[in-house]
Amino acid sequence: MDEIDTAIPDNVDPNRLRVVLKDLGWQNVGGREGIYARYAPPREGGSPPGMPSVLIPLDNTATDYRQLMHSALLQLAHYRDFWTRSLYPRIALSSSDEFRFRKESSAPSGLISWRNGERLIECARRTLLAGAKYYLGPERHFVNRHGRFASRYLDRVMMGQTAPGSYIVTALAPPDDQVSLKPSTDSFPSTWDPGAIRLRTVSEAVAHAVGATVEALDHFRTNGSLAGFESGVVNGISYEMTNAILGIAANADESDITIEWDKASTPPAGVESHFEFRASDVPTLAQAAIRLAEDQSTTQISIIGRVHLLAKKQAGSAGVFGVDSLQSAGPRKVRVRLADDEDYHEAIRAHEEDLAIQVSGRLEKEGNLSWLYDATVIRTLGPLDEYESSRRVRPEVNPDQIQMF
């Protein structure tokens, strides 16, 4: 009992508890206006079998209010799975907009392979960061622009537990919390801070950017053209957002992003809240990511290869690594100097898991060395041995070419 008791939050708003229970399928089955309400669980699914109704006190001026509310929450907490997965995360915060990143795979319900799980969490994070950057202004490729603001937004977001049925990463963004437009030593900006804005405003930008990317995918399915990605930059499409959604859709039978706006605040108008992706979208998203990452004034190339060596990442540097190309044309070995330090972690993953990697950047020659400058990691591909056959038709390498590292 003590273990359950420690999970009971203080000062739960009874009206919020009612809203959350209603969202979970519970029904109001009686009560007295302004004094108490009784809620019963759904008859099918959503709650454990035999779970009784619960009485929720409404009058917080009553002398026994705190005792009755504690008893109600304790009753609900006895059903641990329902409490920890569905109820507690949503009432522990006074309010929250909820982002759910779902990935359905061949793994048993509620499970996901470890690597794919890590990738889903990473891509959920990248989605939020890309949308937050868009709030400050559209860009084809943000690189490190607006990164500090986006990080401050992410610092205000909580991560919830996965939901049963599919593997779902949950992000909870309190709508009335604030994020400062300018760096501050205060992690919790006050309400009078003129440089602070509501989190809901930034969360809406995230939703707009995801929606614009989905519209561009729909346009490609109909017309076979990437023009929708180009024209949609002003609405939030970017290399960063496209690449994040690519990771969500990859290696999934089904995937989607669902946003549930907190009902205690007025929901935003004209903003979609459910976005679905297909595995067949992955090649399209990869092509779009390459195009959006291109510097239009220079020659850009894309290389698929093996990460054969990682240089130690220096402070203030996005990172450098070497790629041994698996393609029959182009340079055999390149040094890759990244534009965005987010991509360095993807290079590490490809190196550790022996995965082929696709990178895009500005090709330059320095003596016998080939460099990709301002490069981006488009995606990690499958195991290396699936790409090795393409190397067998390569011409012999110039023996005068020196090793990269």
RAJOLIN-V936338 format. One record per residue. PSI is psi in degrees with one decimal (* if undefined). D_LAST is the distance of its C-alpha to the last C-alpha in Angstrom with 2 decimals. Layout:
<<PSI	D_LAST> <PSI	D_LAST>>
This chain:
<<-39.8	60.28> <-36.2	58.57> <-41.1	55.15> <-41.9	56.28> <-34.0	58.04> <-16.5	54.90> <0.2	53.42> <117.7	56.42> <154.5	55.49> <156.1	57.96> <47.1	59.70> <127.8	59.07> <120.0	60.69> <-33.9	63.27> <-36.3	62.98> <-40.4	59.22> <-39.9	59.81> <-41.8	62.31> <-43.9	59.93> <-45.2	57.16> <-40.3	59.63> <-41.2	60.98> <-29.9	57.48> <6.2	57.10> <1.2	60.35> <155.1	62.87> <144.3	66.29> <117.9	68.77> <15.5	71.83> <-178.4	74.07> <-171.9	74.50> <128.5	76.33> <123.2	75.18> <-3.4	73.43> <-55.2	74.07> <161.2	72.04> <144.2	70.51> <129.3	70.08> <136.9	67.16> <143.6	66.97> <160.5	63.82> <147.7	63.34> <-32.4	65.25> <118.4	62.39> <166.0	58.77> <-14.0	57.08> <157.4	58.74> <149.3	59.61> <138.8	62.89> <6.8	65.92> <127.2	64.40> <169.8	67.37> <164.3	67.88> <141.6	67.01> <125.2	69.09> <116.8	67.30> <142.7	69.20> <-23.1	69.22> <98.3	71.32> <2.3	69.10> <-10.6	72.16> <146.7	73.85> <-29.8	74.10> <14.0	72.66> <-51.9	69.87> <-39.3	66.96> <-42.3	68.36> <-40.0	68.83> <-41.5	65.35> <-41.4	63.79> <-39.6	65.85> <-44.6	64.75> <-37.1	61.06> <-37.7	61.52> <-44.4	63.26> <-35.5	60.34> <-19.2	57.79> <-26.5	59.51> <84.8	57.89> <-45.3	54.41> <-46.3	52.36> <-42.3	54.22> <-50.9	53.99> <-33.3	50.30> <-39.3	48.99> <-41.5	51.46> <-55.1	53.62> <-46.0	52.15> <-26.5	48.94> <-19.6	51.16> <-12.9	53.86> <-31.1	51.71> <144.5	50.76> <-33.1	53.68> <157.0	52.37> <141.4	49.21> <132.8	47.91> <120.2	46.24> <128.4	43.22> <120.7	42.81> <108.2	39.71> <137.9	40.81> <119.2	38.93> <125.1	41.02> <-172.0	39.40> <-7.8	40.59> <156.4	40.43> <154.1	43.86> <132.0	45.40> <-2.3	43.94> <162.0	40.75> <150.2	37.25> <147.9	34.20> <-47.5	32.14> <-42.6	29.00> <-33.0	31.23> <-44.5	33.08> <-42.4	30.04> <-39.4	29.08> <-43.0	32.68> <-43.1	32.77> <-43.0	29.53> <-31.2	30.96> <-43.6	34.30> <-44.0	32.69> <-34.4	30.85> <-47.3	34.20> <-42.2	35.98> <-42.9	33.35> <-41.8	33.38> <-37.4	37.17> <-38.2	37.38> <-40.1	35.19> <-31.0	37.51> <-36.0	40.45> <-6.8	39.39> <143.7	39.04> <147.8	37.63> <145.6	34.19> <-43.5	32.36> <107.4	29.10> <-29.8	29.51> <-117.5	25.86> <6.3	26.65> <138.1	30.14> <14.7	32.98> <-37.5	30.64> <-40.8	32.57> <-45.4	35.87> <-37.7	34.70> <-37.5	33.49> <-36.8	36.90> <-47.0	38.59> <-31.2	36.62> <-20.3	37.58> <-7.1	41.20> <138.8	40.74> <152.2	41.48> <128.7	40.17> <179.6	42.95> <157.7	43.21> <150.8	42.71> <152.6	45.95> <158.6	47.47> <-52.5	47.59> <176.4	44.11> <117.2	40.92> <125.9	41.27> <127.2	39.25> <131.3	41.73> <129.8	41.17> <116.0	44.19> <106.2	44.47> <118.5	47.66> <-32.1	49.14> <0.2	50.93> <171.5	48.07> <152.9	46.41> <134.3	43.05> <141.9	42.78> <-17.9	41.54> <148.4	40.36> <143.0	38.32> <149.9	40.71> <-13.3	40.77> <116.8	43.36> <-16.8	41.93> <84.5	45.34> <141.9	46.59> <166.0	50.37> <-21.4	52.60> <-2.5	53.51> <113.5	49.98> <-16.1	50.13> <16.1	46.37> <141.8	46.52> <159.3	47.02> <142.7	48.02> <-34.0	45.40> <-38.5	47.53> <-41.8	46.83> <-38.8	43.04> <-35.8	43.52> <-38.9	45.57> <-38.3	42.69> <-47.2	40.46> <-42.0	43.21> <-43.0	43.63> <-41.4	39.93> <-44.4	39.87> <-40.2	43.15> <-37.5	41.93> <-39.2	38.96> <-40.0	41.46> <-39.6	43.70> <-37.2	40.91> <-42.8	40.33> <-40.1	44.08> <-40.1	44.06> <-41.1	41.37> <-32.8	43.36> <-40.5	46.40> <-10.8	45.05> <24.8	41.65> <142.8	40.32> <7.8	37.58> <-30.7	39.80> <-31.2	40.89> <-39.3	37.43> <-51.1	37.40> <-21.0	40.95> <0.1	40.51> <-40.6	37.96> <-21.4	40.95> <6.6	42.08> <-7.2	38.89> <137.1	36.61> <167.1	32.99> <-44.0	29.52> <-44.8	29.44> <-43.5	32.81> <-42.5	32.22> <-36.7	28.97> <-44.9	30.77> <-33.9	33.69> <-45.1	31.48> <-31.9	30.23> <-40.1	33.86> <-25.8	35.07> <142.8	32.33> <36.7	33.35> <140.1	36.85> <-38.2	40.28> <151.2	41.53> <152.0	40.16> <166.3	41.69> <127.1	41.88> <134.9	45.30> <127.1	46.42> <108.9	49.62> <136.9	50.90> <130.0	52.78> <-10.8	56.48> <-19.1	57.55> <155.0	56.17> <122.7	57.15> <148.0	54.66> <144.7	52.86> <143.9	54.56> <23.7	52.97> <122.5	49.80> <155.3	48.89> <2.1	48.14> <128.3	46.98> <124.2	44.10> <148.5	43.33> <152.7	40.28> <154.4	39.94> <-30.6	37.19> <-11.2	37.81> <-16.0	36.74> <-49.0	33.05> <-37.3	32.18> <-46.4	34.21> <-36.5	32.51> <-44.1	29.04> <-43.4	30.25> <-40.0	31.80> <-41.6	28.73> <-45.9	26.70> <-42.4	29.58> <-26.9	30.05> <-12.1	26.41> <141.6	26.57> <112.9	26.90> <-19.0	29.93> <-2.0	29.28> <169.8	25.93> <119.7	24.60> <142.4	23.21> <158.7	21.70> <134.5	21.28> <136.9	18.75> <127.3	19.25> <-167.1	16.43> <132.1	14.69> <109.7	12.42> <-13.4	9.91> <139.9	7.89> <126.8	9.37> <144.5	8.61> <128.6	11.87> <128.2	14.45> <151.4	16.05> <132.9	19.79> <-2.3	20.93> <141.1	17.76> <-19.9	17.91> <152.3	14.34> <138.8	10.95> <164.9	9.44> <144.0	8.07> <128.6	11.03> <108.3	11.93> <141.4	15.27> <13.5	18.46> <154.0	20.59> <-20.1	22.17> <160.1	21.83> <-179.5	19.26> <145.0	15.59> <-42.8	13.98> <138.3	10.53> <149.0	10.36> <135.2	8.85> <118.9	11.88> <112.3	13.49> <151.8	16.56> <-30.3	20.05> <125.8	21.60> <-14.1	20.50> <-32.3	22.73> <-18.4	20.25> <-36.1	17.49> <-32.3	19.80> <-36.6	20.14> <-39.7	16.43> <-44.2	16.71> <-43.5	19.84> <-38.1	18.44> <-45.3	15.70> <-34.5	18.45> <6.4	21.07> <53.2	19.21> <146.5	20.45> <149.1	19.65> <145.0	18.96> <122.5	20.26> <152.2	18.74> <140.0	20.34> <-174.6	19.49> <115.5	19.83> <128.3	17.87> <148.9	16.94> <134.4	15.41> <96.9	13.85> <-125.9	14.05> <1.8	12.26> <141.6	10.13> <132.9	12.02> <144.4	12.37> <110.6	14.87> <155.8	16.57> <44.6	19.28> <156.3	18.29> <146.1	20.33> <114.7	20.19> <-48.0	23.37> <160.1	23.69> <142.3	22.49> <-152.1	24.15> <-172.1	25.32> <149.3	23.86> <-36.1	21.14> <-17.8	23.59> <-15.7	25.81> <-4.6	23.35> <-31.8	22.11> <-29.0	25.12> <-20.0	24.06> <-19.7	21.17> <-20.6	23.77> <8.7	25.11> <143.8	21.93> <162.2	22.19> <144.2	20.19> <145.4	16.81> <119.7	16.93> <-16.5	15.96> <-11.3	14.97> <126.9	12.04> <164.2	8.81> <154.6	5.76> <-41.1	3.81> <*	0.00>>
